[in-house]
Amino acid sequence: MTDAKTIISADHLIAGYLPGVDILNGCSMDVKEGELIGVIGPNGAGKSTFLKALFGLVPVREGTVTLRDEDITNFKADQLVRRGIGFVPQTENVFESLSIEENLEMGAYQAPKTYKSQRAKIYDIFPVLADRRHQAAGSLSGGERQMVAMARALMMDPSVLLLDEPSAGLSPDRQDETFVRTREINRTGVTVIMVEQNARRCLQICDRGYVLDQGTSAYTATGQELLKDPKVIELYLGTLGDGSEQDAS
């Protein structure tokens, strides 16, 4: 990964939902092609806000977001999707009244000619979705909905996938399945940035981790190094390691 090029970077982002109220206070990150990045931190640290700022859902007041060599700061979501960035929000991430297959069709609305070929790839990753493709998304379990949300985001064949709390609210078995699927997606060549409340499990599978605190990047290292870092263990893994707390960021 050391020879890989930077695919997406954030440089000293200052951003927030309301004028004059900053949630991010100089947050920075550099991500190489093909990496799986985990973002952890205490409640209210700005983790979800950071992802939304990357995806144009929260206005960036200062700093820049760059995709390869292009400044994409404050681009709208549809523009970012066309450039190869996918985003899976934590909640309200499926069309409940539509079938699984119809959700996938919605995911490919900007590139309908690639729908069939991309759908075949998705069903290889999520075979259970192929078996139940005519079932309404609203009738699925939380873990199954998460699969549909991830699958829909992959329909545009993104080079970067942003995941906001993918294991939130899931049973331990479903959480583990979500992490396994995330790693499988990453191994297909998709760069993944994952905000996660289950810090210990996240660091176990990611290439590198970033610890956010008070809207800035407090620590960064490989996942394994952060797992063994006494300060990270003391301040973060003790309360975040089992995913039992909800993140309000």
C-alpha positions in Angstrom: 0.0 0.0 0.0 3.0 2.3 0.4 3.4 2.8 -3.4 -0.4 3.4 -3.9 -1.5 6.9 -4.9 -3.7 9.1 -2.7 -7.3 8.8 -4.0 -9.1 11.1 -1.6 -7.9 13.6 1.0 -9.4 16.1 3.4 -7.2 19.0 4.4 -8.1 20.8 7.7 -11.8 20.7 7.3 -13.9 23.2 9.3 -17.6 22.3 8.9 -20.9 22.3 10.7 -24.7 22.1 10.2 -25.5 25.6 11.5 -23.8 28.9 10.7 -21.1 29.7 13.3 -21.3 26.3 14.9 -18.4 24.1 13.9 -18.4 20.3 14.4 -15.2 19.7 12.5 -12.3 21.8 13.7 -9.4 21.2 11.3 -10.0 17.5 10.5 -7.5 16.0 8.0 -7.1 12.6 6.3 -5.2 11.1 3.4 -6.5 7.8 1.9 -4.6 5.6 -0.5 -6.2 3.7 -3.4 -7.4 0.3 -2.1 -7.2 1.1 1.6 -9.8 0.3 4.2 -9.8 3.2 6.7 -11.6 3.0 10.1 -12.7 6.2 11.8 -13.4 5.8 15.6 -13.8 8.2 18.5 -16.1 9.2 21.4 -19.7 10.3 21.0 -20.0 13.7 19.4 -16.4 13.7 18.0 -17.7 14.5 14.5 -17.2 11.1 12.9 -20.5 11.0 10.9 -20.2 14.8 10.2 -16.8 14.1 8.6 -18.3 11.6 6.2 -21.2 13.9 5.3 -18.7 16.7 4.7 -16.8 14.5 2.3 -20.1 13.7 0.5 -21.4 17.2 0.3 -24.1 16.9 2.9 -22.6 19.2 5.4 -21.1 22.6 4.2 -17.4 22.9 4.5 -16.5 26.4 5.6 -12.7 26.1 5.4 -10.3 23.4 4.1 -10.5 21.3 1.0 -11.7 17.8 -0.1 -9.7 16.4 -3.1 -10.5 13.3 -5.2 -7.3 12.4 -7.0 -6.3 15.8 -8.4 -9.7 17.4 -8.4 -11.0 19.8 -5.7 -14.5 18.4 -4.9 -15.2 20.6 -1.8 -18.9 21.1 -1.4 -19.8 19.3 -4.6 -23.4 18.0 -4.5 -24.0 14.3 -3.9 -25.1 13.5 -7.4 -21.9 15.0 -8.8 -19.8 12.9 -6.4 -21.6 9.7 -7.3 -20.8 10.4 -11.0 -17.1 10.8 -9.9 -17.1 7.4 -8.2 -18.0 8.1 -4.5 -20.7 6.0 -2.9 -22.2 6.8 0.5 -24.3 4.5 2.8 -26.0 6.5 5.6 -26.6 4.9 9.0 -30.4 5.3 8.9 -33.1 5.6 6.2 -30.8 3.9 3.8 -33.3 1.8 1.7 -36.5 2.4 -0.1 -38.8 0.3 2.1 -41.7 0.1 -0.3 -39.5 -1.1 -3.2 -38.1 -4.6 -3.7 -34.5 -5.4 -3.3 -34.1 -5.4 -7.1 -35.9 -2.1 -7.5 -33.5 -0.6 -4.8 -30.6 -1.8 -7.0 -32.2 -0.2 -10.0 -32.4 3.1 -8.1 -28.7 2.8 -7.3 -27.9 2.6 -11.0 -30.2 5.4 -12.2 -27.3 7.5 -13.4 -25.9 4.6 -15.5 -28.8 2.4 -16.6 -26.7 0.7 -19.4 -24.4 -0.9 -16.8 -27.3 -2.1 -14.6 -27.3 -5.8 -15.5 -23.6 -6.3 -15.5 -23.2 -4.5 -12.2 -26.1 -6.3 -10.6 -24.4 -9.6 -11.4 -21.3 -8.5 -9.5 -23.4 -7.4 -6.6 -25.2 -10.7 -6.4 -21.9 -12.5 -6.3 -21.0 -10.4 -3.2 -24.5 -10.7 -1.6 -26.0 -14.0 -2.9 -28.8 -13.8 -0.4 -30.1 -10.7 -2.2 -30.3 -12.6 -5.4 -32.4 -15.3 -3.8 -34.8 -12.7 -2.3 -34.7 -10.0 -5.0 -38.4 -9.6 -5.3 -38.9 -9.1 -1.5 -39.8 -5.6 -0.3 -36.8 -4.0 1.5 -39.1 -2.8 4.3 -39.8 -6.4 5.3 -36.1 -7.2 5.8 -34.1 -7.5 9.1 -31.7 -4.7 10.0 -28.7 -6.7 8.8 -30.4 -7.5 5.5 -31.3 -3.9 5.0 -27.7 -2.9 5.5 -26.7 -5.4 2.8 -29.2 -3.8 0.4 -28.0 -0.3 1.3 -24.4 -1.3 0.6 -25.4 -3.1 -2.6 -27.3 -0.1 -3.9 -24.3 2.2 -3.3 -22.1 -0.2 -5.2 -24.3 -0.2 -8.3 -22.5 2.8 -9.7 -19.2 0.9 -9.3 -17.6 3.5 -7.0 -13.9 3.7 -6.4 -14.5 5.1 -2.9 -17.3 3.9 -0.5 -18.2 5.8 2.6 -19.9 3.8 5.3 -21.6 5.5 8.3 -21.9 3.2 11.3 -22.7 0.0 9.3 -23.0 -2.2 12.4 -25.2 0.1 14.4 -28.3 -1.7 15.9 -27.3 -5.1 14.6 -27.0 -8.3 16.5 -23.4 -9.6 17.2 -23.7 -12.1 14.4 -25.1 -9.6 11.9 -22.3 -7.1 13.0 -19.7 -9.7 12.2 -21.3 -10.4 8.8 -21.2 -6.7 8.0 -17.5 -6.4 8.8 -16.8 -9.5 6.7 -18.8 -8.1 3.7 -17.0 -4.7 4.1 -13.6 -6.4 3.8 -14.8 -8.4 0.8 -15.9 -5.2 -0.9 -12.6 -3.7 -0.2 -10.7 -6.6 -1.7 -12.5 -6.1 -5.0 -10.5 -2.8 -5.2 -12.9 -0.4 -3.6 -11.4 2.1 -1.2 -13.5 2.2 2.0 -13.8 4.8 4.7 -15.9 3.4 7.6 -17.1 5.3 10.6 -17.8 2.7 13.3 -18.9 2.6 16.9 -17.6 -1.0 17.4 -14.0 0.4 17.6 -12.2 -2.9 18.4 -13.8 -4.9 15.5 -13.2 -2.0 13.2 -9.5 -1.7 14.0 -9.2 -5.5 13.6 -10.1 -5.3 9.9 -8.9 -1.9 8.7 -5.6 -1.1 7.2 -5.3 2.2 9.0 -7.4 3.9 11.6 -8.1 7.5 12.5 -9.2 8.6 16.0 -11.4 11.7 15.9 -11.8 13.8 19.0 -13.5 17.2 19.3 -13.7 17.5 15.5 -10.1 16.9 14.7 -7.8 13.9 13.9 -6.3 13.0 17.3 -4.4 9.9 16.3 -3.7 7.8 13.2 -1.8 4.5 12.7 -2.4 1.1 11.4 -5.4 -0.7 12.9 -3.2 -3.2 14.8 -1.0 -0.4 16.2 -4.1 1.5 17.5 -5.4 -1.7 19.1 -2.2 -2.0 21.1 -1.7 1.7 21.9 -2.1 2.2 25.7 -3.6 5.7 25.3 -6.2 4.6 22.7 -7.1 1.6 24.8 -7.5 3.8 27.9 -9.4 6.6 26.3 -11.4 4.9 23.6 -11.5 1.1 23.4 -12.7 0.7 27.0 -16.1 2.3 26.1 -16.2 1.9 22.4 -14.8 -1.6 22.0 -18.0 -3.6 22.1 -20.2 -1.2 20.1 -22.7 -0.8 22.9 -22.9 3.0 22.8 -24.7 5.0 20.1 -22.8 7.8 18.4 -24.6 11.1 18.2 -22.1 12.7 15.9 
